Amino acid sequence: MQKKFEKLFYEFPIESNEGKDWLSPEQIYFRGTRDMPGATMHCGFQVITKPVELFDQPVYHTFNAHMVFFGAAFPDVFKSYDAEIHFYMGKTLDTMEKIVITEPTILKIPKGWWHGPLRIVRVGKPLFFQNVLFNGEADYVQLIEDRGETRYLFRPEQADSSDDFYRSGCRSVPWTVINEDGIGRYSEDGSYDDTKAPDSHDCVVRPGYTTNTYTAASTLIAPKPPLKPETAKMVLAVPREETKWGAWCPSPQAYFRGDIYMEDSYYNVGFQVFTGPNNMEDSHFHQAVDEYIFFISADPTHPGDFDAQIEFMIGDDPDHMESRMITRPTVVRLPPNVWHSPIKFRQMKRPLIFQAAFLNGTWGTIVRKKNTDAETSSVFNREYRYEYMGDNVRFCRFNREKRCNICGACFPKIDEIDFDKLDAEEKKAKESAR
């Protein structure tokens, strides 16, 4: 494989969390440029098992970020959710508000917004936490007192002696802190009812309709503090997507569909579990932004439990694609205009999480189609045309007035396909063409 493509693949080492009793024993973490030169993303896969204060003072970034709080038993991150989080965020230090999280939630943290502390108040079941930074390094700015003066201190990642962002300020505590509103916690164990989670239609942002911030899915001891509209639109109670893809990709799915679910988003990401073979996508590329595709164990508490063979195609154009086999937890970076796919999942002996993280609020692909002779002569003698397909132009096959929500009702029956036979036929066809 060409070096320019080889450097876009990174195999995760399995990290020990020995001495950190608030985390599962193992984890994987993608630390941007430390792991892959040129990376524009920094992303963790952590499971929190005890109450903890992850950082105890406000900071801000010079880039955008997201935080993800899910139940840790995939794919049903809704049924497995049982935790309470208190998070503070605001455009300025004086306007920070307390956000109380009692259901699967994704937060958007715009660059320059102050945030923190982050307090995991209650953990009834293991909590999946993903801190996503849209930068190659985990830099941040904090306020410090220096010889009687207040100064802004820029903290580059290399200057932090901790293993990853926020870890140096972490402390596991039996949570007894009473917050400024006099309420220590808003929920008890088992208070979240996953059957009351919003569905995808409830969360679509329409004119005059804001992001679904808090829902009635939790039984609360006291009402959550209200949020100003400017803050509320940064918080999404993640919808439970009931899908019909097949047994190879079980339902429900958790998917953050960028601008569809959150106004002015800059992220589009899935948290799907694949259990059987399939061929993912035709050859395509994206414009303007990077995409990162993660292949990890479906059990994030044991990220080394990976047993699958995945053939990933990447190249300069559809006629010059190269193959890379993936057999370990891996992330692939796909810069703009790099052709990739299909992705062939084979020997699926253990389920895995497939996470396609697109650094834009609207996901879309560009594919190449061959023109007919008549089209070639009438369109500037071009042999090919390039077609765009994305969330903003995709409609339901059964109702052309309805936006497609990728429910899978029109998908082929993937579970019924004999992929061994398909691969043998493809190999035979290639040999005949030589």
C-alpha positions as CSV (number, residue, x, y, z in Angstrom):
1,M,0.0,0.0,0.0
2,Q,1.2,3.5,-0.8
3,K,2.7,5.3,2.2
4,K,0.2,8.2,1.8
5,F,-2.6,5.8,2.5
6,E,-0.8,3.6,5.1
7,K,-0.4,6.5,7.4
8,L,-4.1,7.0,7.6
9,F,-4.6,3.8,9.5
10,Y,-3.9,3.5,13.3
11,E,-4.2,0.3,15.3
12,F,-5.1,1.0,19.0
13,P,-3.0,-0.3,21.8
14,I,-5.1,-1.6,24.7
15,E,-4.5,0.8,27.6
16,S,-4.6,-0.2,31.3
17,N,-6.5,2.0,33.7
18,E,-4.8,0.5,36.8
19,G,-5.0,2.9,39.7
20,K,-8.1,4.7,38.3
21,D,-10.9,3.0,40.1
22,W,-13.6,5.2,38.4
23,L,-12.8,3.6,35.0
24,S,-13.2,0.2,33.6
25,P,-9.9,-1.8,33.7
26,E,-9.1,-1.1,30.0
27,Q,-9.7,1.5,27.3
28,I,-8.7,2.8,23.9
29,Y,-8.1,6.4,23.1
30,F,-7.3,8.3,19.9
31,R,-5.0,11.2,20.8
32,G,-5.0,13.0,17.5
33,T,-1.6,14.0,16.2
34,R,0.2,12.0,19.0
35,D,-1.2,8.9,17.3
36,M,-1.5,10.0,13.7
37,P,0.4,13.0,12.1
38,G,-2.1,15.3,10.5
39,A,-5.1,14.2,12.5
40,T,-7.8,16.8,13.2
41,M,-9.7,14.9,15.9
42,H,-9.1,13.7,19.4
43,C,-11.5,11.1,20.8
44,G,-11.8,8.8,23.8
45,F,-13.7,5.5,24.4
46,Q,-14.1,5.4,28.2
47,V,-16.4,3.6,30.5
48,I,-17.0,5.2,33.9
49,T,-18.0,2.9,36.8
50,K,-18.0,5.2,39.8
51,P,-19.0,8.8,40.6
52,V,-16.1,11.1,39.7
53,E,-15.3,14.8,39.2
54,L,-13.4,14.8,35.9
55,F,-12.1,18.4,36.1
56,D,-12.8,20.8,38.9
57,Q,-12.5,24.2,37.2
58,P,-13.8,25.9,34.0
59,V,-11.8,25.8,30.8
60,Y,-12.4,26.6,27.2
61,H,-11.0,25.4,23.8
62,T,-10.0,27.3,20.7
63,F,-11.8,24.7,18.7
64,N,-15.2,23.0,18.8
65,A,-16.0,19.9,20.9
66,H,-18.7,17.4,21.7
67,M,-19.4,15.1,24.7
68,V,-21.3,11.9,24.6
69,F,-23.0,10.1,27.6
70,F,-24.5,6.7,26.9
71,G,-25.2,3.4,28.6
72,A,-22.2,1.2,28.0
73,A,-24.0,-2.0,26.8
74,F,-24.1,-1.6,23.0
75,P,-26.2,-1.5,20.9
76,D,-29.0,-0.6,23.4
77,V,-27.3,2.4,25.0
78,F,-30.8,3.4,26.1
79,K,-31.8,0.4,28.2
80,S,-28.3,0.2,29.7
81,Y,-28.3,3.9,30.7
82,D,-28.6,4.7,34.5
83,A,-26.5,7.7,35.6
84,E,-26.7,11.4,36.5
85,I,-24.2,14.1,35.3
86,H,-23.9,17.7,36.3
87,F,-22.1,19.9,33.7
88,Y,-21.5,23.6,33.7
89,M,-21.3,25.5,30.4
90,G,-21.7,29.1,29.1
91,K,-20.5,31.6,26.6
92,T,-18.8,33.5,29.4
93,L,-17.8,32.7,32.9
94,D,-20.6,34.9,34.2
95,T,-23.3,33.2,32.1
96,M,-22.5,29.5,32.8
97,E,-25.5,27.3,33.5
98,K,-25.8,23.9,35.2
99,I,-26.9,21.1,32.8
100,V,-28.4,18.1,34.5
101,I,-28.2,14.9,32.4
102,T,-30.3,11.9,33.3
103,E,-30.7,10.2,29.9
104,P,-28.5,9.4,26.9
105,T,-27.2,12.8,25.8
106,I,-24.9,14.6,23.4
107,L,-23.5,18.0,24.1
108,K,-22.1,20.5,21.7
109,I,-19.3,22.8,23.1
110,P,-18.6,25.7,20.8
111,K,-15.1,27.0,20.6
112,G,-14.5,29.8,23.2
113,W,-17.3,28.5,25.5
114,W,-16.4,28.0,29.1
115,H,-17.2,24.6,30.5
116,G,-16.6,22.7,33.7
117,P,-16.7,21.2,36.2
118,L,-18.0,17.9,34.9
119,R,-19.4,15.8,37.8
120,I,-20.6,12.3,37.4
121,V,-22.9,12.3,40.4
122,R,-24.5,8.9,40.1
123,V,-23.6,5.7,38.3
124,G,-26.2,3.0,38.5
125,K,-24.8,1.1,35.5
126,P,-21.5,1.6,33.6
127,L,-21.5,4.9,31.7
128,F,-20.0,5.2,28.2
129,F,-18.2,8.6,28.0
130,Q,-16.7,10.1,24.8
131,N,-14.9,13.4,24.8
132,V,-14.6,14.5,21.2
133,L,-12.3,17.4,20.3
134,F,-12.1,18.8,16.8
135,N,-8.4,19.4,16.9
136,G,-5.3,17.2,16.7
137,E,-4.2,18.2,20.2
138,A,-6.1,18.5,23.5
139,D,-5.2,22.1,24.3
140,Y,-7.3,24.3,26.6
141,V,-7.3,27.7,28.3
142,Q,-7.9,28.3,32.0
143,L,-7.9,31.2,34.4
144,I,-5.3,31.3,37.0
145,E,-4.2,33.6,39.9
146,D,-0.6,34.7,39.5
147,R,0.9,37.0,42.1
148,G,-2.4,38.7,42.7
149,E,-3.3,39.0,39.1
150,T,-5.8,36.9,37.1
151,R,-4.4,35.6,33.8
152,Y,-5.4,33.3,31.0
153,L,-3.1,30.3,30.8
154,F,-2.9,28.3,27.6
155,R,-2.3,24.6,28.3
156,P,-0.9,22.7,25.4
157,E,-1.4,18.9,25.5
158,Q,2.3,18.2,25.7
159,A,2.5,20.3,28.9
160,D,0.0,18.1,30.7
161,S,1.7,15.3,32.5
162,S,-1.6,13.2,32.5
163,D,-2.2,10.5,30.0
164,D,-5.2,12.2,28.4
165,F,-7.2,15.4,28.6
166,Y,-9.0,16.1,31.9
167,R,-7.4,13.1,33.6
168,S,-5.1,15.2,35.8
169,G,-8.0,16.8,37.5
170,C,-10.0,13.6,38.1
171,R,-10.9,12.3,41.6
172,S,-13.2,9.5,42.5
173,V,-15.6,10.5,45.3
174,P,-18.6,9.2,47.1
175,W,-20.8,12.0,45.9
176,T,-22.1,14.1,48.8
177,V,-21.6,17.6,47.4
178,I,-24.7,19.8,47.7
179,N,-24.9,22.1,44.6
180,E,-25.6,25.8,44.7
181,D,-29.3,25.2,44.2
182,G,-29.4,23.0,47.3
183,I,-30.0,19.8,45.4
184,G,-27.4,17.1,45.5
185,R,-29.0,14.8,42.9
186,Y,-32.1,14.9,40.8
187,S,-32.7,11.2,40.2
188,E,-32.3,7.8,41.9
189,D,-31.1,4.4,40.5
190,G,-33.4,3.1,37.8
191,S,-35.1,6.4,37.3
192,Y,-34.6,6.5,33.5
193,D,-37.3,4.7,31.4
194,D,-35.8,3.9,28.0
195,T,-39.2,3.2,26.5
196,K,-40.0,6.9,26.9
197,A,-36.9,7.9,24.9
198,P,-37.7,10.3,22.0
199,D,-37.7,8.8,18.5
200,S,-36.0,10.4,15.5
201,H,-39.1,12.3,14.4
202,D,-39.3,14.0,17.8
203,C,-35.8,15.3,17.5
204,V,-35.8,16.7,14.0
205,V,-35.0,20.5,14.1
206,R,-37.7,22.4,12.2
207,P,-38.4,26.1,11.9
208,G,-39.6,27.3,15.3
209,Y,-38.8,23.9,16.8
210,T,-35.7,23.6,19.0
211,T,-33.4,20.7,19.9
212,N,-34.9,18.2,22.2
213,T,-33.0,19.0,25.4
214,Y,-34.8,17.4,28.3
215,T,-37.5,14.7,28.0
216,A,-40.0,13.1,30.4
217,A,-38.1,9.8,30.3
218,S,-36.7,10.1,33.9
219,T,-38.5,10.2,37.2
220,L,-37.0,13.1,39.0
221,I,-36.7,14.1,42.7
222,A,-36.7,17.7,41.8
223,P,-37.2,19.6,38.5
224,K,-34.0,20.2,36.5
225,P,-32.8,23.8,36.3
226,P,-34.2,25.5,33.2
227,L,-31.7,26.5,30.5
228,K,-31.6,29.6,28.4
229,P,-32.3,29.0,24.7
230,E,-28.7,29.7,23.7
231,T,-27.5,26.9,26.0
232,A,-30.5,24.5,25.5
233,K,-29.8,24.2,21.8
234,M,-26.3,22.7,22.6
235,V,-27.9,19.8,24.5
236,L,-29.6,16.8,22.8
237,A,-31.5,14.0,24.4
238,V,-30.5,11.4,21.9
239,P,-33.4,9.7,20.0
240,R,-33.9,6.0,20.1
241,E,-33.9,4.9,16.4
242,E,-35.8,1.7,15.8
243,T,-34.5,0.3,12.6
244,K,-35.0,-2.6,10.1
245,W,-31.6,-3.1,8.8
246,G,-31.5,-6.8,9.8
247,A,-29.8,-9.0,12.4
248,W,-26.4,-8.0,11.1
249,C,-27.0,-4.4,12.6
250,P,-29.4,-4.8,15.5
251,S,-31.9,-2.2,16.7
252,P,-32.1,0.2,18.4
253,Q,-29.4,2.5,17.1
254,A,-28.0,5.6,18.5
255,Y,-27.1,8.1,15.8
256,F,-26.3,11.8,16.0
257,R,-27.4,13.1,12.6
258,G,-25.8,16.5,12.9
259,D,-27.9,19.4,11.6
260,I,-31.0,17.2,11.5
261,Y,-31.0,16.9,15.3
262,M,-29.1,20.0,16.4
263,E,-29.0,23.5,14.9
264,D,-25.7,24.6,13.4
265,S,-23.9,21.3,14.2
266,Y,-20.5,20.4,12.9
267,Y,-20.6,16.7,13.7
268,N,-22.4,13.6,12.3
269,V,-21.7,10.3,14.0
270,G,-23.1,6.8,14.5
271,F,-22.7,4.2,17.2
272,Q,-23.8,1.1,15.3
273,V,-23.1,-2.5,16.2
274,F,-22.4,-5.0,13.4
275,T,-22.8,-8.7,14.1
276,G,-22.5,-10.3,10.7
277,P,-20.9,-9.9,7.2
278,N,-21.9,-7.1,4.9
279,N,-20.5,-4.8,2.2
280,M,-20.6,-1.2,3.3
281,E,-21.0,1.5,0.6
282,D,-19.8,2.0,-3.0
283,S,-16.5,3.8,-3.7
284,H,-17.0,7.5,-2.9
285,F,-15.3,10.5,-1.4
286,H,-16.2,13.5,0.7
287,Q,-15.5,17.2,0.3
288,A,-14.2,19.8,2.6
289,V,-13.8,17.9,5.9
290,D,-12.2,14.7,7.4
291,E,-14.1,11.6,8.2
292,Y,-12.9,9.1,10.8
293,I,-14.0,5.5,10.9
294,F,-13.6,3.5,14.1
295,F,-13.7,-0.3,14.3
296,I,-13.7,-1.4,18.0
297,S,-15.1,-4.1,20.2
298,A,-18.8,-3.9,20.9
299,D,-17.9,-4.2,24.6
300,P,-16.0,-0.9,25.3
301,T,-15.1,-2.3,28.8
302,H,-13.0,-4.9,27.0
303,P,-11.8,-3.2,23.9
304,G,-9.4,-6.0,23.0
305,D,-12.3,-8.5,22.4
306,F,-12.1,-8.0,18.7
307,D,-12.4,-10.9,16.3
308,A,-13.3,-9.9,12.7
309,Q,-11.7,-9.5,9.3
310,I,-12.4,-6.3,7.5
311,E,-11.2,-5.4,4.0
312,F,-11.0,-1.6,3.6
313,M,-10.6,-0.2,0.1
314,I,-8.8,3.1,-0.4
315,G,-7.3,4.8,-3.4
316,D,-6.8,7.6,-5.9
317,D,-10.0,6.8,-7.8
318,P,-12.4,3.9,-8.3
319,D,-10.0,2.3,-10.9
320,H,-7.0,2.4,-8.6
321,M,-8.1,1.2,-5.2
322,E,-5.8,-0.6,-2.7
323,S,-6.8,-3.1,0.0
324,R,-6.0,-3.0,3.7
325,M,-7.0,-5.8,6.1
326,I,-8.2,-4.8,9.5
327,T,-8.0,-7.4,12.3
328,R,-7.5,-5.3,15.4
329,P,-9.3,-2.2,16.9
330,T,-8.5,0.5,14.3
331,V,-9.3,4.1,13.2
332,V,-9.0,5.2,9.6
333,R,-8.7,8.9,8.8
334,L,-10.2,9.9,5.4
335,P,-9.2,13.5,4.4
336,P,-11.3,15.3,1.8
337,N,-11.2,13.9,-1.8
338,V,-9.8,10.5,-0.8
339,W,-11.7,7.7,-2.4
340,H,-12.7,4.8,-0.2
341,S,-15.1,1.8,0.2
342,P,-16.5,-0.7,-0.2
343,I,-15.7,-1.9,3.3
344,K,-16.2,-5.7,3.4
345,F,-16.9,-7.2,6.9
346,R,-16.0,-10.9,7.0
347,Q,-15.3,-13.6,9.7
348,M,-17.5,-11.7,12.2
349,K,-16.8,-13.9,15.2
350,R,-17.5,-11.1,17.7
351,P,-19.7,-8.1,17.3
352,L,-18.0,-4.7,16.8
353,I,-18.9,-1.0,17.0
354,F,-18.7,0.7,13.6
355,Q,-18.4,4.5,14.2
356,A,-18.3,6.7,11.2
357,A,-17.5,10.2,12.5
358,F,-17.9,13.0,9.9
359,L,-16.7,16.4,10.9
360,N,-19.6,18.3,9.4
361,G,-23.3,18.7,10.3
362,T,-24.4,17.3,7.0
363,W,-23.2,14.0,5.8
364,G,-22.8,13.4,2.1
365,T,-20.9,11.4,-0.5
366,I,-19.8,11.9,-4.1
367,V,-19.8,8.8,-6.4
368,R,-18.7,8.4,-10.0
369,K,-21.1,7.2,-12.7
370,K,-20.1,6.4,-16.3
371,N,-21.9,8.4,-18.9
372,T,-23.6,6.8,-21.9
373,D,-22.1,7.5,-25.4
374,A,-24.9,10.0,-26.0
375,E,-24.2,11.7,-22.6
376,T,-20.5,11.8,-23.2
377,S,-20.9,13.7,-26.5
378,S,-23.4,16.1,-25.1
379,V,-21.7,16.9,-21.8
380,F,-18.4,18.4,-22.8
381,N,-17.1,14.9,-23.9
382,R,-16.9,13.8,-20.3
383,E,-16.7,10.1,-19.8
384,Y,-17.9,10.2,-16.2
385,R,-20.3,12.3,-14.1
386,Y,-20.1,12.8,-10.3
387,E,-23.3,12.6,-8.2
388,Y,-23.9,13.9,-4.7
389,M,-26.0,12.1,-2.2
390,G,-26.5,13.4,1.4
391,D,-28.8,13.8,4.3
392,N,-30.0,17.1,3.0
393,V,-31.3,15.7,-0.4
394,R,-32.3,12.1,0.6
395,F,-36.0,11.3,0.7
396,C,-38.0,8.2,1.6
397,R,-38.6,5.7,-1.2
398,F,-42.1,5.1,0.0
399,N,-43.1,8.7,0.6
400,R,-41.2,11.3,-1.5
401,E,-42.4,14.1,0.7
402,K,-40.8,12.5,3.8
403,R,-37.1,13.0,4.6
404,C,-35.2,9.7,4.8
405,N,-34.3,8.7,8.3
406,I,-32.3,5.6,7.2
407,C,-34.8,3.2,8.9
408,G,-33.7,0.3,6.6
409,A,-37.2,-0.6,5.4
410,C,-36.0,-0.4,1.8
411,F,-32.6,-2.1,2.4
412,P,-31.7,-5.4,0.7
413,K,-32.0,-8.5,2.9
414,I,-28.3,-8.5,4.0
415,D,-28.8,-11.5,6.3
416,E,-29.8,-13.7,3.4
417,I,-26.8,-13.0,1.2
418,D,-24.1,-15.7,0.9
419,F,-21.0,-13.5,1.1
420,D,-18.6,-16.4,0.6
421,K,-20.3,-17.2,-2.7
422,L,-20.3,-13.5,-3.6
423,D,-16.6,-13.2,-3.0
424,A,-15.9,-16.3,-5.0
425,E,-17.8,-15.0,-8.0
426,E,-16.1,-11.6,-7.7
427,K,-12.7,-13.3,-7.7
428,K,-13.5,-15.5,-10.7
429,A,-14.8,-12.4,-12.6
430,K,-11.5,-10.6,-11.9
431,E,-9.4,-13.5,-13.0
432,S,-11.4,-13.8,-16.2
433,A,-10.9,-10.1,-17.0
434,R,-7.1,-10.4,-16.9
